[in-house]
Amino acid sequence: MATVKMAPHRAADPAAGDRRREASAAPGGRVLPGLCGGRLGRGLTAWAFLAPLVVYLAAFYAYPLYRNLDLSLKDYTVRSFVSGDAPFTGLANYRKVFADPTFMPALTNTLLFTVGSITVQYVLGLALAVFFNRRFRLSATLRALFLVPWLLPLIVSASTWSWMLNSESGVVNSLLSGVGIGPVHWLTSPDWSLTSVVIANIWIGIPFNLVILYSGLQNIPGELYEAAALDGAGPWQTFRRITFPLLRPVTTITLLLGFVYTLKVFDLVWIMTRGGPANSSTTLSTWSYQLGFGSMLPHFGPGAAVGNLLILIALAFGLLHLYIRRRQDA
């Protein structure tokens, strides 16, 4: 039988660590960072990884916010915008915005557009998520088809809805005439213009709610539904007692993201109605664009002030979301 020779055990040299530290020390007694400066090296590595994110946030978030705030606090004209010597006016632009007769209709339309859109989007998205959670044969195919409105560019969706809701040649009025209903001036009537853009925005936002809520349903343990069935609970009781309560964290983030996204919708409204007629579908986002770029004499200061109001509204709801999550986690 072959004998395995074991290497002789070497006693630990207590002075070895001291010799290594002495070898890594510089002539002046300083420790070389490359050898024993592990903490400094890890710090530099961490900052190297963070640097792209910091540069991105500074270039695309911090600086635009600063410039928008600067625009709202000064009296900028085209000449002073180029030269950069606009006089400081404080809150004068905000006072001008609040005193404008367009402010209240734009604020009201923004709230109606946002609340109406996210409410219907959430209800229909939740209903579809519960429906597809049953895992029938064509479930995956139909879910993929429902994602089409979300994947289309907004300019394509807005142009399609503008054609469908056209008063004279739109397919919607053609269907209505088939059941004896006269033509509806969807995009040119003050009574219907806001409803038209809300309908289009609902169609675009349903897939987002469907995807998020369906993912939340997948995380609910199936044993809870089995226990409810054994207890004789019906579908509505199961939904009210199990599904909806366990979806509250997902519901909160879904509504928050939907609110922030819908609050700043511009291209859909602008392409379909341009905020008209008679400001009947003007929102804060379209009004900000009209003030800043919609005329030969742009009002940069008031336009930036309206944009900052949108930011403050979104920030307020973001803080509300953090407060609700903290209460839920407590």
C-alpha positions, 0 to 999 in steps of 0.5 A: 500500500502506498504511503501518503506523505504529509507535509510537515506542519509549520508553526505560525510565525507571530512576527510574519504579520509584522514583517508583511506590514513593514514590507508594505510600508513606504520609506516615510512610514506611510502604508501603501494604499495598494497593499493595506489600504483596503478600505480606501480601495473599496471606497474608490471602487464604490464611487467608480460604480456610482459615478455614471449614475451621479452624472446621469442624475445631475445632467438629466434631472438636477440641472433641468430642475434647476433651469426650470426653477430659474426660468420660473423666477425670472422674466425671460424673453427670447433675447434674455434667454439667449444672453442670460441676463433676465431680471429676477422677479421672484414669484411674479410668474406664479402669481401671473399663472394663478390669476390667469383665467385658464388656470382653473379650467386647466387644473380641473381638466387635469384632475378629471383626466388623471382621476378618471383615467387611472380609476377605469384603468385600474378597475378594468386591469384588475378584472382582466388580471383576475380573469387571466389568473385562471390559466386557461388554454389561450391565456398567454396569447390573449395577454400578449395581445392586450399588451399591444396598446402599451407597446405602440408609440403614443403618436400612433395611438393618438393618431389612430384614435383621432381617426376613429373619433372623427365626426364625419368619417370616424368608425365610432360614429359609423357604428353609432349610426348603425344603432340609430344614434346621430353623429357625436362631435368627439374632438370638436365639441367642448362637451366631448373633447375631454371625454375623448382623450380620457377614453384614449388614455384608458385604452393605452393604460389598461395593459400596464395595470394588467401586467402589474396586478397579474404579477401581484396575483401570482404571488398570492399562495394558492393554499389560501384559495383552497382553504377558502373553497373548503370553507364554502366561500364564493368567488366574491367573498374570496376576492373581497377577503383574500385577493383584494387585501393581499393586493394592497401593496401592488395596488398602491404602487400601481395607482401611484405610477399611473397617477404620475404618468397620467399627470404629465400626459401631453402628446396624446392630448395635444395630437387629438385636440390641442387642448381645445376647443375653447380650452375644454381639454387643456391640461396643465401639461398642454398649457405649459407647452402653449405658454412656452412654445405655442406662440411667436412671443413665448412666455418662458417664465409662466410656462416653467411655473406651470411645469413646477406646479406639476412637479409639486403635485407629483411630489406630494403624491409620492410623499403620500405613497411613502407615508402609506407604505410606512403605515402598512409596514408598521 
